[in-house]
Amino acid sequence: MQLTLEFGGGLELLCDSVKIHNVNVDAQDGEDQLTMKDLLAWVRTNLIKERPEMFMKEDSVRPGVLVLVNDCDWELSGQLDATLEDKDVVVFISTLHGG
């Protein structure tokens, strides 16, 4: 499944300062659909190059990380259980920063 992943608000620094990633991610073994929980595990393993604890806490994103799926807050589509479709755009934005 082809997805576009975008990182902002400083999260791109955890991915070698690359903001936009066009990736191919397959569903877990035996599953028909890719869920956000599967995607987050894939991101932690394949894209995060340093300090994964700044992006994730246990199986989800850390508090303060806004997640949008096709410009819609993931809280409206089921969070970790939200299913993804081919060519979806998933955006991760950190709302925590110094000032």
C-alpha positions as CSV (number, residue, x, y, z in Angstrom):
1,M,0.0,0.0,0.0
2,Q,1.5,3.3,-1.0
3,L,1.2,6.1,1.6
4,T,2.6,9.6,2.0
5,L,3.8,10.4,5.5
6,E,4.6,13.9,6.5
7,F,6.4,15.0,9.7
8,G,6.3,18.5,11.1
9,G,6.8,20.6,14.2
10,G,10.2,19.2,14.8
11,L,9.4,15.5,14.3
12,E,11.2,15.6,11.0
13,L,14.4,15.8,13.0
14,L,13.8,12.2,14.1
15,C,13.7,11.1,10.5
16,D,17.0,12.6,9.2
17,S,15.3,16.0,8.7
18,V,13.2,14.6,5.9
19,K,9.6,16.0,6.1
20,I,7.8,14.0,3.4
21,H,8.2,10.2,2.9
22,N,6.5,8.3,0.1
23,V,6.5,4.7,1.4
24,N,5.0,1.3,0.7
25,V,3.7,-0.5,3.7
26,D,2.1,-3.9,3.8
27,A,-0.6,-5.1,6.3
28,Q,0.5,-7.4,9.1
29,D,0.6,-11.1,8.3
30,G,-2.9,-12.5,7.9
31,E,-4.6,-9.1,8.0
32,D,-6.6,-7.7,5.1
33,Q,-6.2,-4.0,6.0
34,L,-3.5,-1.8,7.4
35,T,-4.3,0.0,10.6
36,M,-2.8,3.0,12.2
37,K,-1.3,0.8,14.9
38,D,0.5,-1.2,12.2
39,L,1.7,1.9,10.5
40,L,3.1,3.4,13.8
41,A,5.1,0.2,14.4
42,W,6.4,0.4,10.8
43,V,7.4,4.0,11.2
44,R,9.2,3.3,14.5
45,T,11.2,0.5,12.8
46,N,11.8,2.0,9.4
47,L,11.8,5.8,9.6
48,I,12.7,7.0,13.1
49,K,16.5,7.2,13.2
50,E,16.9,8.6,16.7
51,R,15.0,9.0,20.0
52,P,11.8,7.1,19.1
53,E,10.5,8.0,22.6
54,M,10.0,11.5,21.3
55,F,7.5,10.2,18.8
56,M,5.9,7.2,20.4
57,K,4.8,6.1,23.9
58,E,4.0,2.4,24.0
59,D,1.9,1.6,20.9
60,S,0.7,5.1,20.1
61,V,2.0,8.5,19.5
62,R,3.1,10.6,22.4
63,P,0.7,13.2,23.8
64,G,1.2,16.4,22.0
65,V,1.5,14.8,18.5
66,L,-1.3,15.7,16.2
67,V,-2.2,13.0,13.7
68,L,-4.1,13.7,10.5
69,V,-5.3,11.1,8.0
70,N,-6.2,12.9,4.7
71,D,-6.6,16.2,6.6
72,C,-8.9,14.7,9.2
73,D,-8.0,14.3,12.9
74,W,-7.4,10.6,13.6
75,E,-9.5,10.8,16.7
76,L,-12.5,11.1,14.5
77,S,-11.6,7.9,12.6
78,G,-10.7,5.5,15.3
79,Q,-7.1,6.4,16.3
80,L,-5.1,3.1,16.4
81,D,-7.9,1.1,14.9
82,A,-8.4,3.5,11.9
83,T,-7.8,1.6,8.6
84,L,-5.8,3.1,5.8
85,E,-6.3,3.0,2.1
86,D,-3.9,3.1,-0.8
87,K,-2.6,6.6,-1.4
88,D,-3.7,8.0,2.0
89,V,-1.7,10.9,3.4
90,V,-0.8,10.7,7.1
91,V,0.6,13.8,8.8
92,F,2.3,13.9,12.2
93,I,2.8,17.3,13.8
94,S,4.3,17.9,17.2
95,T,2.5,20.6,19.1
96,L,5.1,20.7,21.8
97,H,8.0,23.1,21.4
98,G,10.1,25.6,23.2
99,G,9.4,29.3,23.1
